């Protein structure tokens, strides 16, 4: 991760996961946009947790 605490990579993981999952769920899968945004939010949380755990396992904290 870039930076002393990995914040840029964590924010990047959040943004990419949220946008990708929201757009796919809303357009390709057919969820309504409220459901798609909620699903994207959950995906973002999972991505941040994964990035944080990866950073810790790599010895960053």
Secondary structure, DSSP 8 states (H G I E B T S, - for coil): --SSS-HHHHHHHHHHHHHHHHHIIIIII---HHHHHHHHHHHHHHHHHHHHHHHHHTT--
